[in-house]
Amino acid sequence: MPRDPRGAAESWFREMERIKARYRKLVFFTWFLTLDLIMFGAFVRLTDSGLGCPDWPGCYGSVTPLGAQGDIHQASQAMPFGPVTMSKAWIEMIHRYVGTILGMLIIGIVYMAWRYRRELGRSPALAITTLVAVCVQGAFGAWTVTHKLMPAVVTSHLVFGLSVLALMTWLSARERPHLAIGAAAARWKPWVAVGFGLLLVQVTLGGWVSTNYAALACMDFPMCHGQWVPDMDFHGGYSVIRGLGELPSGEMISQPALTAIHWVHRNFAFVVFLYLGTLAWRLRAEPGLRGPATLMLALLVAQLFTGLTTIFFQWPLLIAVLHNGGAAGLTLAAVVLMVRLSTAGRAPAGGYGPNSVRV
């Protein structure tokens, strides 16, 4: 009996749709786990759990803190308020476990992106770049421990974590349909790129504040120590190669150095707030950009609130974690805007509604 070409075509189409659906689900789940891991990483740092297991990749040579209870007990007895306790060891190891799962999921994304590149209609280059980034991020995670929370290493760990989030957001944003973007909106591309650059600088400055424990260096607002320009040591504060709590000379870091770190982050925040706020307000006029632009506006207000609350309430843990989460949220909003603007003027694609496109 001759084969029905129409039935074969329908079967092929259904199989392609199943492959695409599985790929999208994997990408969306991995993106969600990446965001969660960044939030949990902030919790690790803010609870001083980064050295909860002072070796890597295990905990005193064990797979879990359960196998290292004796070592952890001795360390906590020697330093009751030190970085090693059973709870901090579990916080640190859970972060590592989730990071390992994330790496395996990204390997799965790369496999699917390569294996089904024709069916998906995309180059696997972005997925491969994401895998390279998460490997670099893992290396910085190890160096964070082996270099005893050296500020430059910990800050790089944070920045690379947000880079992985940006790449995962790019991957997921390509899979989500949205309203078509008018060709005239393409003029905003360089403006959003500049905004993303400013945001990256501010996130790095914020990471430097956190890793140097300078969040409470200025306890008043809008002035700092009762002055608009207080006594500051920029050389000491922004010397990159030095240990935690130290100056390059080996001396304990000074209050003027911590003040410089805090003051720069605080004041650059106003530049970012005004630029991104104005840009997001303008972008709301484009229906296809309204969602991420509105999210950006909301997160800017939330960041201002959590930043001030951190000062006035002396760095409460929940607020500090939310402040880190807001930085991650702004990163993903900026990436979504850039991805969607890359489709400006593109004709709507079929299968996603009369006025939608898929990147």
Buried (B, 14 or more C-beta within 10 A) or exposed (E): EEEEEEEEEEEEEEEBEEBBEEBBEBBBEBBEBBBBBBBBBBBBBBBBBBBBBBBBBBBBEBEBBEEBBEBBEEBBEEEEEEBBBBEBBBBBBBBBEBBEEBBEBBBBBBBBBBEBBEBBEBEBEBBBBBBEBBBBBBEBBBBBBEBBBBBBBBBBBBBBBBBBBBBBBBBBBBBBBBBBBEEEBBEBBEBBBEBBEBBBBBBBBBBBBBBBBBBEBBEEEEEBBEEEEBEBBBEBBBBEEBBBEBBEEEEEBBBBBBBBBBBBBBBBBEEBBEBBBEBBEEBBEBEBBBBBBBBBBBBBEBBBBBBBBBBEEEBBEEBBBBBBBBBBBBBBBBBBBBBBBBBBEEEBBEEBEEEBBBB
